[in-house]
């Protein structure tokens, strides 16, 4: 059986969906270094900072908002 593609149109990478079809949220304990490498951005903080901490400190709602804001800045 072929692998089912769960990616949303226009989404980069492997983002799985929950049972209800909603995109799964990125874990808040993901290191910023991982995000910087994957999305080719520089957030100007230590690479071992957690995503959840960064989002909370900068009042950003989601990883998607962060990525879109940083890509728009380029």
N, C-alpha and C positions, 0 to 999 in steps of 0.2 A: 504494500500500500504506500502511496506517495505521501510525503510529509505535507501536512496542511499548513498553508501560509496564513498566519495570524496577524501579520503586520498590517497596520493601517496605511491607507494610501498616503504617500509622502513622508512616512516615518523612516528614519534611518535606524539601521541595526535590528536586532531581534528583540522586539518588545511584545511579550505575550499578552494575552487578554484573560480577564477573569471569566468565570462561567457565565456572567450576565452580558459579556461582550465588551465591557469597559476595559480600556487599556490598564494594565497593571502599573501601579505607582513604583517608581524607582526607590529602592531601599534607602532610608535616611542615613544608614551607616556606611554608605559607599564613600570611598575616599575621593577628595577633590582631584587628586592626581589622575585617577582613573577617568573622571569626567573630562579633564583637560586633554588627556591623550586621545580619548575616543572622539571628541567633538572639535579637536584642534583649536582650542581657545586657551587663553591665559587669564586666570581669575585673580592673580596677584596675592595669593595666600599660600600657606604651607600645604604641601600635597597630602599630608596625613590628616588634614581637617575633614570632618564628616560633612556630607552633603546637607544633612538636616540642620546642622549648626550654621553652615554658610547661608542657607535659605532663610533661616530664622533671623540671623543677625542683619541681613540685608533686606528683610521684609519682602521676600520673593515667594510667590505662591507655589511654584512647581519648577521642576527641572526644565520643562518645556518653555516656560517664561524666561528662565535664565538663559537658555541656549538662544532663543529668538532675540533677546535683548543684546547679547554679546555679538551675535552674527550681524545685527543691525549696526553695531558700533564700528565694525570693520570697514 
